[in-house]
Amino acid sequence: MDAIEAGETILRCIDHILKEYPENYDRIGELEKQLTDTYHVIEFTPFDVQRGFKFAKQVQDIRRERRELKDSNELLKPLHDFLSASSSTAFKNGLVNAINKTKQRERDLSSRFYKPRSQEFKQKLSDHEIAKEV
């Protein structure tokens, strides 16, 4: 992994955290609504054992997904809070600028050439002695 890839990986991780935490939070809210709807169906609908199992399984599946999202957000919260702070925004913007400068430098390096500094070397270069020696 080179410097540019490393910097871009860091940015992708930051973006992932800043995106996933609120998405999980929104999904948890949606699952809460599904649970409420399922509880109301159970409350107001007569059902047999087979339908009762179906409702119980629905509640179990919803609660398991909800638990996974809540656990994930427990781990993401400190990182999300840190990355949402204004000082972290400045860090992220600085990292983007540094990556852009690195990309520009990489482009510049691919088209660089050597300009001799010594008079003797310039003379050899003009006489093509260097090409003969190599």
Z-matrix of the N, CA and C atoms (Angstrom, degrees):
N
C 1 1.451
C 2 1.525 1 108.05
N 3 1.327 2 116.07 1 128.87
C 4 1.457 3 118.83 2 178.99
C 5 1.535 4 110.03 3 -93.08
N 6 1.317 5 116.19 4 179.31
C 7 1.463 6 121.58 5 -175.15
C 8 1.526 7 112.36 6 -60.87
N 9 1.311 8 116.67 7 -40.87
C 10 1.466 9 120.30 8 -178.65
C 11 1.530 10 110.63 9 -66.80
N 12 1.335 11 116.40 10 -45.37
C 13 1.466 12 120.11 11 178.34
C 14 1.526 13 110.95 12 -61.11
N 15 1.325 14 117.01 13 -40.91
C 16 1.467 15 121.03 14 179.79
C 17 1.534 16 110.39 15 -62.92
N 18 1.328 17 116.35 16 -46.12
C 19 1.463 18 119.85 17 178.95
C 20 1.516 19 112.06 18 -62.60
N 21 1.332 20 116.49 19 -42.61
C 22 1.465 21 120.15 20 179.48
C 23 1.526 22 111.46 21 -67.17
N 24 1.327 23 117.27 22 -33.38
C 25 1.463 24 120.64 23 175.97
C 26 1.522 25 110.29 24 -64.83
N 27 1.310 26 116.88 25 -42.09
C 28 1.466 27 120.97 26 177.25
C 29 1.525 28 109.84 27 -60.03
N 30 1.331 29 116.81 28 -45.58
C 31 1.472 30 120.15 29 179.31
C 32 1.525 31 111.58 30 -62.57
N 33 1.337 32 117.62 31 -40.96
C 34 1.470 33 120.33 32 178.29
C 35 1.523 34 110.75 33 -63.23
N 36 1.329 35 117.21 34 -38.90
C 37 1.466 36 120.77 35 178.14
C 38 1.528 37 110.90 36 -64.89
N 39 1.310 38 116.45 37 -43.41
C 40 1.473 39 120.48 38 177.96
C 41 1.524 40 109.59 39 -61.20
N 42 1.328 41 117.21 40 -47.27
C 43 1.467 42 120.99 41 179.68
C 44 1.523 43 111.22 42 -62.38
N 45 1.331 44 116.96 43 -38.88
C 46 1.462 45 121.15 44 179.00
C 47 1.530 46 110.79 45 -60.67
N 48 1.315 47 116.48 46 -47.18
C 49 1.465 48 120.92 47 -179.26
C 50 1.525 49 110.54 48 -64.16
N 51 1.334 50 116.71 49 -46.15
C 52 1.461 51 120.51 50 -178.56
C 53 1.526 52 112.18 51 -66.54
N 54 1.320 53 117.83 52 -23.08
C 55 1.460 54 122.25 53 179.75
C 56 1.540 55 111.63 54 -91.47
N 57 1.339 56 116.48 55 -44.76
C 58 1.467 57 120.26 56 -172.88
C 59 1.522 58 112.78 57 -67.66
N 60 1.326 59 118.04 58 -41.34
C 61 1.465 60 120.28 59 -177.06
C 62 1.533 61 111.95 60 -57.02
N 63 1.335 62 119.55 61 -53.30
C 64 1.478 63 118.12 62 179.48
C 65 1.535 64 112.85 63 -67.95
N 66 1.340 65 117.46 64 -32.17
C 67 1.469 66 119.24 65 177.07
C 68 1.530 67 110.18 66 -64.24
N 69 1.334 68 117.21 67 -43.09
C 70 1.462 69 120.53 68 176.53
C 71 1.522 70 110.65 69 -60.48
N 72 1.313 71 115.82 70 -43.69
C 73 1.466 72 121.07 71 -179.07
C 74 1.535 73 110.33 72 -60.48
N 75 1.322 74 116.54 73 -43.64
C 76 1.467 75 120.59 74 178.12
C 77 1.524 76 110.87 75 -64.33
N 78 1.329 77 116.94 76 -41.76
C 79 1.471 78 120.81 77 -179.88
C 80 1.529 79 110.64 78 -65.58
N 81 1.325 80 117.40 79 -38.48
C 82 1.466 81 120.81 80 176.81
C 83 1.524 82 109.62 81 -59.57
N 84 1.327 83 117.69 82 -42.84
C 85 1.469 84 121.61 83 177.46
C 86 1.524 85 111.84 84 -60.97
N 87 1.334 86 116.06 85 -41.20
C 88 1.467 87 120.26 86 178.05
C 89 1.528 88 110.73 87 -65.16
N 90 1.308 89 117.50 88 -40.64
C 91 1.468 90 121.03 89 178.58
C 92 1.525 91 111.55 90 -65.83
N 93 1.326 92 116.40 91 -36.13
C 94 1.473 93 120.29 92 175.58
C 95 1.528 94 110.43 93 -59.95
N 96 1.326 95 116.43 94 -41.65
C 97 1.465 96 120.67 95 177.99
C 98 1.525 97 110.94 96 -65.20
N 99 1.339 98 116.81 97 -39.99
C 100 1.462 99 120.20 98 177.83
C 101 1.526 100 110.95 99 -63.56
N 102 1.328 101 116.53 100 -39.95
C 103 1.465 102 119.66 101 177.04
C 104 1.518 103 111.22 102 -61.95
N 105 1.326 104 116.14 103 -45.05
C 106 1.460 105 120.17 104 179.15
C 107 1.523 106 110.58 105 -60.30
N 108 1.336 107 116.50 106 -44.12
C 109 1.472 108 119.74 107 178.28
C 110 1.525 109 111.01 108 -62.24
N 111 1.317 110 117.12 109 -42.82
C 112 1.469 111 120.93 110 -179.48
C 113 1.530 112 110.39 111 -65.39
N 114 1.320 113 117.46 112 -41.57
C 115 1.473 114 120.29 113 177.49
C 116 1.524 115 111.27 114 -61.60
N 117 1.332 116 116.12 115 -38.43
C 118 1.464 117 118.77 116 179.13
C 119 1.529 118 111.64 117 -68.79
N 120 1.316 119 116.33 118 -37.60
C 121 1.470 120 119.16 119 176.36
C 122 1.524 121 109.26 120 -62.26
N 123 1.347 122 116.28 121 -44.97
C 124 1.461 123 120.21 122 178.63
C 125 1.528 124 110.54 123 -60.87
N 126 1.326 125 115.99 124 -41.63
C 127 1.461 126 121.20 125 -177.39
C 128 1.527 127 112.36 126 -65.21
N 129 1.314 128 116.96 127 -41.72
C 130 1.461 129 120.04 128 -170.41
C 131 1.531 130 115.05 129 -104.97
N 132 1.317 131 118.50 130 -0.91
C 133 1.457 132 120.66 131 -176.32
C 134 1.527 133 110.16 132 -115.75
N 135 1.338 134 115.94 133 125.37
C 136 1.460 135 117.15 134 172.87
C 137 1.535 136 108.52 135 -72.70
N 138 1.327 137 116.47 136 140.66
C 139 1.462 138 118.91 137 -179.46
C 140 1.519 139 109.74 138 -150.14
N 141 1.320 140 113.84 139 160.57
C 142 1.460 141 120.60 140 176.99
C 143 1.528 142 109.26 141 -93.61
N 144 1.321 143 116.19 142 -175.84
C 145 1.458 144 121.68 143 -177.17
C 146 1.528 145 111.36 144 -60.52
N 147 1.301 146 116.23 145 -42.63
C 148 1.469 147 119.97 146 -178.00
C 149 1.532 148 111.02 147 -62.77
N 150 1.320 149 117.71 148 -46.83
C 151 1.479 150 120.59 149 177.90
C 152 1.518 151 110.64 150 -68.83
N 153 1.327 152 116.56 151 -33.45
C 154 1.464 153 119.83 152 177.24
C 155 1.516 154 111.52 153 -62.76
N 156 1.341 155 116.00 154 -41.51
C 157 1.462 156 119.82 155 176.84
C 158 1.528 157 110.11 156 -63.72
N 159 1.331 158 115.86 157 -40.46
C 160 1.466 159 120.47 158 179.46
C 161 1.535 160 110.29 159 -59.35
N 162 1.335 161 116.90 160 -44.43
C 163 1.472 162 120.31 161 178.69
C 164 1.526 163 111.16 162 -66.51
N 165 1.332 164 116.20 163 -40.72
C 166 1.469 165 119.46 164 179.30
C 167 1.530 166 110.45 165 -63.29
N 168 1.318 167 116.22 166 -41.15
C 169 1.467 168 120.75 167 178.67
C 170 1.525 169 110.42 168 -65.05
N 171 1.328 170 116.71 169 -39.12
C 172 1.471 171 120.98 170 177.41
C 173 1.527 172 110.36 171 -60.76
N 174 1.318 173 116.60 172 -46.44
C 175 1.462 174 121.34 173 179.16
C 176 1.535 175 109.64 174 -61.39
N 177 1.336 176 116.75 175 -44.04
C 178 1.458 177 121.03 176 179.82
C 179 1.531 178 111.45 177 -60.69
N 180 1.322 179 117.28 178 -46.60
C 181 1.468 180 121.15 179 -179.31
C 182 1.530 181 111.43 180 -62.65
N 183 1.321 182 115.82 181 -44.01
C 184 1.470 183 120.10 182 179.78
C 185 1.522 184 110.05 183 -63.17
N 186 1.331 185 116.96 184 -44.72
C 187 1.468 186 120.35 185 -177.66
C 188 1.534 187 111.59 186 -68.42
N 189 1.316 188 117.69 187 -33.85
C 190 1.470 189 119.87 188 178.07
C 191 1.530 190 110.48 189 -67.88
N 192 1.326 191 116.86 190 -43.04
C 193 1.466 192 118.99 191 177.42
C 194 1.524 193 110.09 192 -63.84
N 195 1.317 194 115.50 193 -42.67
C 196 1.470 195 120.81 194 178.83
C 197 1.528 196 110.62 195 -59.73
N 198 1.328 197 117.00 196 -43.35
C 199 1.467 198 121.36 197 -179.98
C 200 1.520 199 111.04 198 -63.45
N 201 1.336 200 117.63 199 -42.26
C 202 1.467 201 120.56 200 178.31
C 203 1.529 202 110.65 201 -60.24
N 204 1.329 203 116.57 202 -43.68
C 205 1.462 204 120.52 203 -179.88
C 206 1.526 205 111.38 204 -67.18
N 207 1.325 206 116.78 205 -40.29
C 208 1.471 207 119.92 206 179.14
C 209 1.531 208 110.54 207 -65.42
N 210 1.341 209 116.44 208 -41.93
C 211 1.464 210 119.30 209 178.54
C 212 1.530 211 110.70 210 -64.16
N 213 1.325 212 115.90 211 -41.92
C 214 1.463 213 120.11 212 177.72
C 215 1.527 214 110.47 213 -60.35
N 216 1.328 215 116.66 214 -43.70
C 217 1.461 216 119.80 215 -179.70
C 218 1.526 217 112.43 216 -69.05
N 219 1.330 218 117.31 217 -28.67
C 220 1.470 219 119.61 218 174.73
C 221 1.528 220 110.09 219 -60.48
N 222 1.335 221 115.51 220 -39.24
C 223 1.461 222 119.57 221 179.14
C 224 1.523 223 112.18 222 -77.38
N 225 1.324 224 116.97 223 -34.39
C 226 1.462 225 120.96 224 -177.43
C 227 1.531 226 113.22 225 -78.16
N 228 1.327 227 117.89 226 -26.34
C 229 1.467 228 121.17 227 -172.26
C 230 1.527 229 114.09 228 -54.46
N 231 1.338 230 119.72 229 -51.12
C 232 1.478 231 117.77 230 179.95
C 233 1.527 232 112.37 231 -60.12
N 234 1.329 233 116.65 232 -40.21
C 235 1.463 234 119.97 233 179.07
C 236 1.524 235 110.80 234 -67.54
N 237 1.322 236 116.77 235 -43.30
C 238 1.466 237 121.17 236 179.59
C 239 1.522 238 110.57 237 -62.18
N 240 1.324 239 116.33 238 -45.69
C 241 1.469 240 119.91 239 179.09
C 242 1.523 241 111.13 240 -60.38
N 243 1.333 242 116.38 241 -43.34
C 244 1.467 243 120.21 242 179.28
C 245 1.526 244 110.92 243 -64.44
N 246 1.330 245 116.37 244 -46.49
C 247 1.467 246 120.06 245 -176.43
C 248 1.526 247 112.86 246 -72.64
N 249 1.319 248 117.09 247 -18.28
C 250 1.465 249 120.72 248 178.27
C 251 1.526 250 112.12 249 -83.63
N 252 1.322 251 116.73 250 -14.70
C 253 1.465 252 120.67 251 -179.61
C 254 1.526 253 110.14 252 -67.04
N 255 1.334 254 115.57 253 152.15
C 256 1.466 255 120.00 254 -177.03
C 257 1.524 256 112.24 255 -62.48
N 258 1.318 257 117.61 256 -34.36
C 259 1.465 258 119.40 257 179.06
C 260 1.526 259 110.53 258 -65.73
N 261 1.317 260 117.21 259 -33.45
C 262 1.463 261 120.35 260 178.10
C 263 1.521 262 111.15 261 -73.12
N 264 1.312 263 116.40 262 -32.53
C 265 1.467 264 119.67 263 175.95
C 266 1.526 265 109.40 264 -63.15
N 267 1.325 266 116.10 265 -41.13
C 268 1.461 267 120.13 266 177.05
C 269 1.528 268 110.41 267 -63.48
N 270 1.334 269 116.62 268 -39.52
C 271 1.467 270 120.25 269 177.60
C 272 1.525 271 109.87 270 -62.26
N 273 1.325 272 116.85 271 -46.14
C 274 1.471 273 120.67 272 -178.39
C 275 1.526 274 110.36 273 -62.17
N 276 1.328 275 117.05 274 -45.05
C 277 1.466 276 120.42 275 178.68
C 278 1.532 277 110.75 276 -62.83
N 279 1.322 278 116.42 277 -39.84
C 280 1.460 279 120.12 278 177.19
C 281 1.521 280 111.73 279 -64.21
N 282 1.327 281 116.52 280 -38.23
C 283 1.460 282 120.54 281 178.34
C 284 1.527 283 110.85 282 -66.30
N 285 1.324 284 116.42 283 -41.29
C 286 1.472 285 120.08 284 177.07
C 287 1.523 286 109.68 285 -59.91
N 288 1.324 287 116.95 286 -46.02
C 289 1.466 288 120.77 287 178.76
C 290 1.527 289 111.62 288 -62.14
N 291 1.327 290 116.99 289 -41.71
C 292 1.460 291 120.48 290 179.71
C 293 1.530 292 110.92 291 -64.78
N 294 1.316 293 117.23 292 -40.23
C 295 1.470 294 120.75 293 177.86
C 296 1.524 295 110.19 294 -63.98
N 297 1.326 296 116.71 295 -42.95
C 298 1.464 297 119.96 296 178.19
C 299 1.526 298 111.65 297 -61.91
N 300 1.330 299 116.95 298 -40.93
C 301 1.464 300 120.69 299 177.31
C 302 1.531 301 110.60 300 -64.98
N 303 1.331 302 116.07 301 -38.46
C 304 1.467 303 120.42 302 178.64
C 305 1.522 304 110.53 303 -65.17
N 306 1.312 305 117.15 304 -41.08
C 307 1.474 306 121.05 305 177.46
C 308 1.525 307 110.41 306 -63.19
N 309 1.320 308 116.12 307 -41.82
C 310 1.462 309 119.70 308 178.34
C 311 1.528 310 110.54 309 -63.93
N 312 1.322 311 116.18 310 -42.34
C 313 1.466 312 120.20 311 179.01
C 314 1.520 313 110.48 312 -63.86
N 315 1.331 314 117.13 313 -37.74
C 316 1.465 315 121.36 314 177.90
C 317 1.531 316 110.32 315 -62.57
N 318 1.329 317 116.55 316 -42.43
C 319 1.472 318 120.19 317 176.67
C 320 1.527 319 110.41 318 -63.31
N 321 1.324 320 116.65 319 -42.38
C 322 1.459 321 121.18 320 179.66
C 323 1.528 322 111.22 321 -63.60
N 324 1.325 323 116.95 322 -40.13
C 325 1.463 324 120.38 323 -178.67
C 326 1.523 325 112.04 324 -64.83
N 327 1.305 326 117.03 325 -31.79
C 328 1.466 327 119.07 326 -178.19
C 329 1.525 328 112.23 327 -71.39
N 330 1.318 329 117.24 328 -18.70
C 331 1.468 330 119.25 329 -179.29
C 332 1.536 331 112.04 330 -115.07
N 333 1.294 332 116.86 331 19.27
C 334 1.470 333 119.11 332 -178.58
C 335 1.526 334 111.28 333 -78.38
N 336 1.292 335 114.39 334 160.26
C 337 1.462 336 120.41 335 175.83
C 338 1.523 337 107.44 336 -143.96
N 339 1.305 338 115.03 337 159.36
C 340 1.457 339 120.70 338 -177.61
C 341 1.513 340 109.87 339 -94.50
N 342 1.301 341 114.70 340 130.31
C 343 1.453 342 120.67 341 176.22
C 344 1.537 343 106.95 342 -110.65
N 345 1.320 344 117.40 343 114.22
C 346 1.469 345 120.58 344 -177.52
C 347 1.528 346 111.58 345 -57.52
N 348 1.321 347 115.58 346 144.59
C 349 1.455 348 121.33 347 -178.23
C 350 1.536 349 111.61 348 -104.87
N 351 1.327 350 117.06 349 -29.53
C 352 1.470 351 119.32 350 -177.12
C 353 1.523 352 110.71 351 -93.84
N 354 1.305 353 114.68 352 147.42
C 355 1.456 354 121.04 353 -179.66
C 356 1.534 355 110.91 354 -64.39
N 357 1.331 356 116.51 355 -39.45
C 358 1.464 357 120.86 356 -179.31
C 359 1.529 358 110.43 357 -63.02
N 360 1.322 359 115.95 358 -43.43
C 361 1.464 360 119.34 359 -179.67
C 362 1.523 361 110.55 360 -67.07
N 363 1.336 362 116.63 361 -39.26
C 364 1.460 363 119.72 362 177.82
C 365 1.528 364 110.41 363 -60.74
N 366 1.335 365 115.82 364 -39.97
C 367 1.467 366 120.50 365 179.28
C 368 1.523 367 110.55 366 -64.84
N 369 1.349 368 116.73 367 -44.82
C 370 1.465 369 120.28 368 179.41
C 371 1.527 370 110.34 369 -63.14
N 372 1.302 371 115.56 370 -39.71
C 373 1.463 372 120.01 371 -179.07
C 374 1.521 373 110.33 372 -64.32
N 375 1.308 374 115.57 373 -41.10
C 376 1.462 375 118.40 374 179.71
C 377 1.522 376 111.85 375 -71.41
N 378 1.333 377 117.09 376 -28.96
C 379 1.468 378 120.92 377 178.29
C 380 1.530 379 111.68 378 -86.53
N 381 1.320 380 117.70 379 -2.19
C 382 1.474 381 124.16 380 -179.01
C 383 1.520 382 112.89 381 62.24
N 384 1.328 383 116.75 382 22.44
C 385 1.464 384 119.23 383 177.80
C 386 1.522 385 111.44 384 -67.85
N 387 1.303 386 115.71 385 -30.70
C 388 1.464 387 118.67 386 -178.53
C 389 1.517 388 110.08 387 -65.82
N 390 1.288 389 117.41 388 -41.47
C 391 1.453 390 121.48 389 179.73
C 392 1.521 391 110.39 390 -62.66
N 393 1.338 392 117.17 391 -36.13
C 394 1.457 393 121.13 392 -179.80
C 395 1.517 394 111.49 393 -71.51
N 396 1.351 395 116.08 394 -35.86
C 397 1.463 396 121.32 395 -177.65
C 398 1.523 397 111.45 396 -71.99
N 399 1.306 398 117.13 397 -31.48
C 400 1.459 399 121.44 398 -175.03
C 401 1.465 400 111.60 399 -86.43
